[in-house]
Amino acid sequence: MKRPAGDPLTGQELEIMKVVWRLGTATVRDVYEDMLQHRRIAYTSVMTMMNVLERKGHLSKKQQDRAFVYEPTAPQKRVLSSMAGEFIDRVFNGSAAPLMQHLIEDDRLTDDDVRTIQKLLRQRKAES
């Protein structure tokens, strides 16, 4: 039985979803070969995880020739936005300000990141 696509994604599921989002549609072999470029993984592991993602409602599949072709059921932006919201709720009690403070103080934030954030904040202020 399919569960709603609101089920959280594990790290490996998210990795697979990123490949499928990038490709648009993909077979297990497509995802397996893509992932092999970055790390060792068994074909059967990819197949199992893609079937789990289909059962969770994150992927749909249809048979094409002798293989199943999978496609995302929701756009990447919507899923990542939902995951970020869940993270903010769980870790920061629903407030984005502590997360923003952490990101600003983090050494990984580049000057380009700061400029992008400033631009997005100006746009948001202009819209309100």
PyMOL CGO cylinders between C-alpha atoms (Angstrom):
from pymol import cmd
from pymol.cgo import CYLINDER

trace = [
    CYLINDER, 0.00, 0.00, 0.00, 1.31, 3.44, -0.95, 0.3, 1, 1, 1, 1, 1, 1,
    CYLINDER, 1.31, 3.44, -0.95, 1.87, 5.92, 1.82, 0.3, 1, 1, 1, 1, 1, 1,
    CYLINDER, 1.87, 5.92, 1.82, 1.70, 9.66, 1.22, 0.3, 1, 1, 1, 1, 1, 1,
    CYLINDER, 1.70, 9.66, 1.22, 4.78, 11.33, -0.23, 0.3, 1, 1, 1, 1, 1, 1,
    CYLINDER, 4.78, 11.33, -0.23, 5.21, 13.21, 3.03, 0.3, 1, 1, 1, 1, 1, 1,
    CYLINDER, 5.21, 13.21, 3.03, 7.30, 10.42, 4.57, 0.3, 1, 1, 1, 1, 1, 1,
    CYLINDER, 7.30, 10.42, 4.57, 10.76, 11.76, 5.37, 0.3, 1, 1, 1, 1, 1, 1,
    CYLINDER, 10.76, 11.76, 5.37, 13.62, 10.74, 3.13, 0.3, 1, 1, 1, 1, 1, 1,
    CYLINDER, 13.62, 10.74, 3.13, 16.66, 8.96, 4.54, 0.3, 1, 1, 1, 1, 1, 1,
    CYLINDER, 16.66, 8.96, 4.54, 20.12, 10.01, 3.37, 0.3, 1, 1, 1, 1, 1, 1,
    CYLINDER, 20.12, 10.01, 3.37, 20.34, 7.25, 0.78, 0.3, 1, 1, 1, 1, 1, 1,
    CYLINDER, 20.34, 7.25, 0.78, 16.79, 7.89, -0.43, 0.3, 1, 1, 1, 1, 1, 1,
    CYLINDER, 16.79, 7.89, -0.43, 17.59, 11.58, -0.89, 0.3, 1, 1, 1, 1, 1, 1,
    CYLINDER, 17.59, 11.58, -0.89, 20.74, 10.67, -2.82, 0.3, 1, 1, 1, 1, 1, 1,
    CYLINDER, 20.74, 10.67, -2.82, 18.67, 8.53, -5.19, 0.3, 1, 1, 1, 1, 1, 1,
    CYLINDER, 18.67, 8.53, -5.19, 15.96, 11.17, -5.52, 0.3, 1, 1, 1, 1, 1, 1,
    CYLINDER, 15.96, 11.17, -5.52, 18.57, 13.78, -6.49, 0.3, 1, 1, 1, 1, 1, 1,
    CYLINDER, 18.57, 13.78, -6.49, 19.69, 11.54, -9.34, 0.3, 1, 1, 1, 1, 1, 1,
    CYLINDER, 19.69, 11.54, -9.34, 16.12, 10.95, -10.54, 0.3, 1, 1, 1, 1, 1, 1,
    CYLINDER, 16.12, 10.95, -10.54, 15.27, 14.66, -10.28, 0.3, 1, 1, 1, 1, 1, 1,
    CYLINDER, 15.27, 14.66, -10.28, 18.36, 15.51, -12.32, 0.3, 1, 1, 1, 1, 1, 1,
    CYLINDER, 18.36, 15.51, -12.32, 17.60, 12.90, -14.99, 0.3, 1, 1, 1, 1, 1, 1,
    CYLINDER, 17.60, 12.90, -14.99, 13.83, 13.49, -15.04, 0.3, 1, 1, 1, 1, 1, 1,
    CYLINDER, 13.83, 13.49, -15.04, 13.07, 9.80, -15.49, 0.3, 1, 1, 1, 1, 1, 1,
    CYLINDER, 13.07, 9.80, -15.49, 15.38, 6.91, -14.75, 0.3, 1, 1, 1, 1, 1, 1,
    CYLINDER, 15.38, 6.91, -14.75, 15.67, 3.16, -14.58, 0.3, 1, 1, 1, 1, 1, 1,
    CYLINDER, 15.67, 3.16, -14.58, 17.37, 1.40, -11.70, 0.3, 1, 1, 1, 1, 1, 1,
    CYLINDER, 17.37, 1.40, -11.70, 20.39, 0.91, -13.99, 0.3, 1, 1, 1, 1, 1, 1,
    CYLINDER, 20.39, 0.91, -13.99, 20.54, 4.65, -14.75, 0.3, 1, 1, 1, 1, 1, 1,
    CYLINDER, 20.54, 4.65, -14.75, 20.60, 5.51, -11.05, 0.3, 1, 1, 1, 1, 1, 1,
    CYLINDER, 20.60, 5.51, -11.05, 23.03, 2.69, -10.23, 0.3, 1, 1, 1, 1, 1, 1,
    CYLINDER, 23.03, 2.69, -10.23, 25.52, 3.80, -12.89, 0.3, 1, 1, 1, 1, 1, 1,
    CYLINDER, 25.52, 3.80, -12.89, 25.26, 7.42, -11.82, 0.3, 1, 1, 1, 1, 1, 1,
    CYLINDER, 25.26, 7.42, -11.82, 25.86, 6.55, -8.17, 0.3, 1, 1, 1, 1, 1, 1,
    CYLINDER, 25.86, 6.55, -8.17, 28.80, 4.30, -9.07, 0.3, 1, 1, 1, 1, 1, 1,
    CYLINDER, 28.80, 4.30, -9.07, 30.66, 7.40, -10.25, 0.3, 1, 1, 1, 1, 1, 1,
    CYLINDER, 30.66, 7.40, -10.25, 30.72, 8.64, -6.64, 0.3, 1, 1, 1, 1, 1, 1,
    CYLINDER, 30.72, 8.64, -6.64, 30.79, 5.50, -4.49, 0.3, 1, 1, 1, 1, 1, 1,
    CYLINDER, 30.79, 5.50, -4.49, 30.46, 1.74, -4.47, 0.3, 1, 1, 1, 1, 1, 1,
    CYLINDER, 30.46, 1.74, -4.47, 26.92, 0.48, -4.15, 0.3, 1, 1, 1, 1, 1, 1,
    CYLINDER, 26.92, 0.48, -4.15, 25.19, -2.75, -5.08, 0.3, 1, 1, 1, 1, 1, 1,
    CYLINDER, 25.19, -2.75, -5.08, 22.67, -2.76, -7.92, 0.3, 1, 1, 1, 1, 1, 1,
    CYLINDER, 22.67, -2.76, -7.92, 20.23, -4.64, -5.68, 0.3, 1, 1, 1, 1, 1, 1,
    CYLINDER, 20.23, -4.64, -5.68, 20.52, -1.91, -3.02, 0.3, 1, 1, 1, 1, 1, 1,
    CYLINDER, 20.52, -1.91, -3.02, 19.54, 0.75, -5.55, 0.3, 1, 1, 1, 1, 1, 1,
    CYLINDER, 19.54, 0.75, -5.55, 16.66, -1.42, -6.78, 0.3, 1, 1, 1, 1, 1, 1,
    CYLINDER, 16.66, -1.42, -6.78, 15.41, -2.01, -3.23, 0.3, 1, 1, 1, 1, 1, 1,
    CYLINDER, 15.41, -2.01, -3.23, 15.63, 1.68, -2.33, 0.3, 1, 1, 1, 1, 1, 1,
    CYLINDER, 15.63, 1.68, -2.33, 13.81, 2.75, -5.49, 0.3, 1, 1, 1, 1, 1, 1,
    CYLINDER, 13.81, 2.75, -5.49, 11.03, 0.29, -4.71, 0.3, 1, 1, 1, 1, 1, 1,
    CYLINDER, 11.03, 0.29, -4.71, 10.82, 1.72, -1.19, 0.3, 1, 1, 1, 1, 1, 1,
    CYLINDER, 10.82, 1.72, -1.19, 10.63, 5.23, -2.65, 0.3, 1, 1, 1, 1, 1, 1,
    CYLINDER, 10.63, 5.23, -2.65, 7.83, 4.08, -4.93, 0.3, 1, 1, 1, 1, 1, 1,
    CYLINDER, 7.83, 4.08, -4.93, 5.92, 2.55, -1.99, 0.3, 1, 1, 1, 1, 1, 1,
    CYLINDER, 5.92, 2.55, -1.99, 6.41, 5.75, 0.02, 0.3, 1, 1, 1, 1, 1, 1,
    CYLINDER, 6.41, 5.75, 0.02, 4.94, 7.72, -2.88, 0.3, 1, 1, 1, 1, 1, 1,
    CYLINDER, 4.94, 7.72, -2.88, 8.08, 9.66, -3.84, 0.3, 1, 1, 1, 1, 1, 1,
    CYLINDER, 8.08, 9.66, -3.84, 8.50, 7.84, -7.17, 0.3, 1, 1, 1, 1, 1, 1,
    CYLINDER, 8.50, 7.84, -7.17, 6.04, 6.44, -9.68, 0.3, 1, 1, 1, 1, 1, 1,
    CYLINDER, 6.04, 6.44, -9.68, 6.98, 3.69, -12.10, 0.3, 1, 1, 1, 1, 1, 1,
    CYLINDER, 6.98, 3.69, -12.10, 5.77, 2.37, -15.40, 0.3, 1, 1, 1, 1, 1, 1,
    CYLINDER, 5.77, 2.37, -15.40, 7.02, -0.50, -17.46, 0.3, 1, 1, 1, 1, 1, 1,
    CYLINDER, 7.02, -0.50, -17.46, 8.83, 0.41, -20.64, 0.3, 1, 1, 1, 1, 1, 1,
    CYLINDER, 8.83, 0.41, -20.64, 10.12, -2.48, -22.69, 0.3, 1, 1, 1, 1, 1, 1,
    CYLINDER, 10.12, -2.48, -22.69, 11.76, -4.82, -20.16, 0.3, 1, 1, 1, 1, 1, 1,
    CYLINDER, 11.76, -4.82, -20.16, 12.54, -2.26, -17.47, 0.3, 1, 1, 1, 1, 1, 1,
    CYLINDER, 12.54, -2.26, -17.47, 10.63, -0.03, -15.09, 0.3, 1, 1, 1, 1, 1, 1,
    CYLINDER, 10.63, -0.03, -15.09, 11.06, 3.70, -15.60, 0.3, 1, 1, 1, 1, 1, 1,
    CYLINDER, 11.06, 3.70, -15.60, 10.75, 5.81, -12.47, 0.3, 1, 1, 1, 1, 1, 1,
    CYLINDER, 10.75, 5.81, -12.47, 9.86, 9.47, -12.17, 0.3, 1, 1, 1, 1, 1, 1,
    CYLINDER, 9.86, 9.47, -12.17, 9.47, 11.78, -9.18, 0.3, 1, 1, 1, 1, 1, 1,
    CYLINDER, 9.47, 11.78, -9.18, 5.96, 12.43, -7.96, 0.3, 1, 1, 1, 1, 1, 1,
    CYLINDER, 5.96, 12.43, -7.96, 6.86, 15.91, -6.64, 0.3, 1, 1, 1, 1, 1, 1,
    CYLINDER, 6.86, 15.91, -6.64, 9.33, 18.58, -7.75, 0.3, 1, 1, 1, 1, 1, 1,
    CYLINDER, 9.33, 18.58, -7.75, 12.67, 18.72, -5.94, 0.3, 1, 1, 1, 1, 1, 1,
    CYLINDER, 12.67, 18.72, -5.94, 12.04, 22.24, -4.65, 0.3, 1, 1, 1, 1, 1, 1,
    CYLINDER, 12.04, 22.24, -4.65, 8.78, 21.22, -2.94, 0.3, 1, 1, 1, 1, 1, 1,
    CYLINDER, 8.78, 21.22, -2.94, 10.32, 18.15, -1.27, 0.3, 1, 1, 1, 1, 1, 1,
    CYLINDER, 10.32, 18.15, -1.27, 13.43, 20.01, -0.09, 0.3, 1, 1, 1, 1, 1, 1,
    CYLINDER, 13.43, 20.01, -0.09, 11.29, 22.87, 1.22, 0.3, 1, 1, 1, 1, 1, 1,
    CYLINDER, 11.29, 22.87, 1.22, 9.21, 20.40, 3.20, 0.3, 1, 1, 1, 1, 1, 1,
    CYLINDER, 9.21, 20.40, 3.20, 12.35, 18.72, 4.56, 0.3, 1, 1, 1, 1, 1, 1,
    CYLINDER, 12.35, 18.72, 4.56, 13.83, 22.09, 5.56, 0.3, 1, 1, 1, 1, 1, 1,
    CYLINDER, 13.83, 22.09, 5.56, 10.58, 23.03, 7.31, 0.3, 1, 1, 1, 1, 1, 1,
    CYLINDER, 10.58, 23.03, 7.31, 10.57, 19.74, 9.21, 0.3, 1, 1, 1, 1, 1, 1,
    CYLINDER, 10.57, 19.74, 9.21, 14.20, 20.31, 10.20, 0.3, 1, 1, 1, 1, 1, 1,
    CYLINDER, 14.20, 20.31, 10.20, 13.47, 23.84, 11.45, 0.3, 1, 1, 1, 1, 1, 1,
    CYLINDER, 13.47, 23.84, 11.45, 10.47, 22.55, 13.41, 0.3, 1, 1, 1, 1, 1, 1,
    CYLINDER, 10.47, 22.55, 13.41, 12.37, 19.65, 14.95, 0.3, 1, 1, 1, 1, 1, 1,
    CYLINDER, 12.37, 19.65, 14.95, 15.72, 21.30, 15.68, 0.3, 1, 1, 1, 1, 1, 1,
    CYLINDER, 15.72, 21.30, 15.68, 14.86, 24.98, 16.15, 0.3, 1, 1, 1, 1, 1, 1,
    CYLINDER, 14.86, 24.98, 16.15, 11.29, 24.74, 17.51, 0.3, 1, 1, 1, 1, 1, 1,
    CYLINDER, 11.29, 24.74, 17.51, 9.85, 26.27, 14.35, 0.3, 1, 1, 1, 1, 1, 1,
    CYLINDER, 9.85, 26.27, 14.35, 12.01, 29.41, 14.33, 0.3, 1, 1, 1, 1, 1, 1,
    CYLINDER, 12.01, 29.41, 14.33, 14.27, 30.03, 11.35, 0.3, 1, 1, 1, 1, 1, 1,
    CYLINDER, 14.27, 30.03, 11.35, 16.25, 32.81, 13.10, 0.3, 1, 1, 1, 1, 1, 1,
    CYLINDER, 16.25, 32.81, 13.10, 18.55, 30.45, 15.09, 0.3, 1, 1, 1, 1, 1, 1,
    CYLINDER, 18.55, 30.45, 15.09, 19.23, 28.49, 11.91, 0.3, 1, 1, 1, 1, 1, 1,
    CYLINDER, 19.23, 28.49, 11.91, 20.11, 31.68, 10.03, 0.3, 1, 1, 1, 1, 1, 1,
    CYLINDER, 20.11, 31.68, 10.03, 22.38, 32.76, 12.89, 0.3, 1, 1, 1, 1, 1, 1,
    CYLINDER, 22.38, 32.76, 12.89, 24.13, 29.39, 12.80, 0.3, 1, 1, 1, 1, 1, 1,
    CYLINDER, 24.13, 29.39, 12.80, 24.60, 29.59, 9.03, 0.3, 1, 1, 1, 1, 1, 1,
    CYLINDER, 24.60, 29.59, 9.03, 25.96, 33.15, 9.24, 0.3, 1, 1, 1, 1, 1, 1,
    CYLINDER, 25.96, 33.15, 9.24, 28.49, 32.12, 11.89, 0.3, 1, 1, 1, 1, 1, 1,
    CYLINDER, 28.49, 32.12, 11.89, 29.48, 28.95, 10.01, 0.3, 1, 1, 1, 1, 1, 1,
    CYLINDER, 29.48, 28.95, 10.01, 32.84, 28.97, 8.20, 0.3, 1, 1, 1, 1, 1, 1,
    CYLINDER, 32.84, 28.97, 8.20, 31.31, 27.27, 5.14, 0.3, 1, 1, 1, 1, 1, 1,
    CYLINDER, 31.31, 27.27, 5.14, 29.33, 30.39, 4.18, 0.3, 1, 1, 1, 1, 1, 1,
    CYLINDER, 29.33, 30.39, 4.18, 31.19, 31.99, 1.27, 0.3, 1, 1, 1, 1, 1, 1,
    CYLINDER, 31.19, 31.99, 1.27, 31.11, 35.62, 0.20, 0.3, 1, 1, 1, 1, 1, 1,
    CYLINDER, 31.11, 35.62, 0.20, 28.96, 34.53, -2.77, 0.3, 1, 1, 1, 1, 1, 1,
    CYLINDER, 28.96, 34.53, -2.77, 26.55, 32.85, -0.35, 0.3, 1, 1, 1, 1, 1, 1,
    CYLINDER, 26.55, 32.85, -0.35, 26.31, 36.07, 1.68, 0.3, 1, 1, 1, 1, 1, 1,
    CYLINDER, 26.31, 36.07, 1.68, 25.60, 38.13, -1.46, 0.3, 1, 1, 1, 1, 1, 1,
    CYLINDER, 25.60, 38.13, -1.46, 22.92, 35.65, -2.56, 0.3, 1, 1, 1, 1, 1, 1,
    CYLINDER, 22.92, 35.65, -2.56, 21.25, 35.73, 0.86, 0.3, 1, 1, 1, 1, 1, 1,
    CYLINDER, 21.25, 35.73, 0.86, 21.36, 39.53, 0.93, 0.3, 1, 1, 1, 1, 1, 1,
    CYLINDER, 21.36, 39.53, 0.93, 19.76, 39.67, -2.53, 0.3, 1, 1, 1, 1, 1, 1,
    CYLINDER, 19.76, 39.67, -2.53, 17.01, 37.24, -1.48, 0.3, 1, 1, 1, 1, 1, 1,
    CYLINDER, 17.01, 37.24, -1.48, 16.32, 39.27, 1.68, 0.3, 1, 1, 1, 1, 1, 1,
    CYLINDER, 16.32, 39.27, 1.68, 16.07, 42.51, -0.35, 0.3, 1, 1, 1, 1, 1, 1,
    CYLINDER, 16.07, 42.51, -0.35, 13.65, 40.80, -2.78, 0.3, 1, 1, 1, 1, 1, 1,
    CYLINDER, 13.65, 40.80, -2.78, 11.51, 39.50, 0.07, 0.3, 1, 1, 1, 1, 1, 1,
    CYLINDER, 11.51, 39.50, 0.07, 11.40, 42.94, 1.71, 0.3, 1, 1, 1, 1, 1, 1,
    CYLINDER, 11.40, 42.94, 1.71, 10.40, 44.55, -1.60, 0.3, 1, 1, 1, 1, 1, 1,
    CYLINDER, 10.40, 44.55, -1.60, 7.57, 42.03, -2.04, 0.3, 1, 1, 1, 1, 1, 1,
    CYLINDER, 7.57, 42.03, -2.04, 6.08, 42.66, 1.41, 0.3, 1, 1, 1, 1, 1, 1,
]
cmd.load_cgo(trace, "trace")
